[in-house]
Amino acid sequence: MAQPVVTVVGLGPGGPEYVTEHTLAEIRRATHHFVRTSRHPSASLVADAVSFDDVYEQADTFDDVYAEITERLVAAAH
């Protein structure tokens, strides 16, 4: 069985005009989509994405946020 692959791309510093073509191609290629936060100005480009807004609202530190996001991404890949 092939190893699961998680591809992480950045949505850029602002609105959709800052998202690169390479990033858009990777988004189109992926079968499951997640965004760090639905509040990002470019999140609308990934309309079907699951956001991690709840993690930001519940975690005490950014270290906790990123640890939880990592756990969820790894679990989703399996």
Secondary structure, DSSP 8 states (H G I E B T S, - for coil): ------------SSSGGGS-HHHHHHHHH-SS-EES-TTSTTGGGGTT-EE-HHHHHH-SSHHHHHHHHHHHHHHHH-
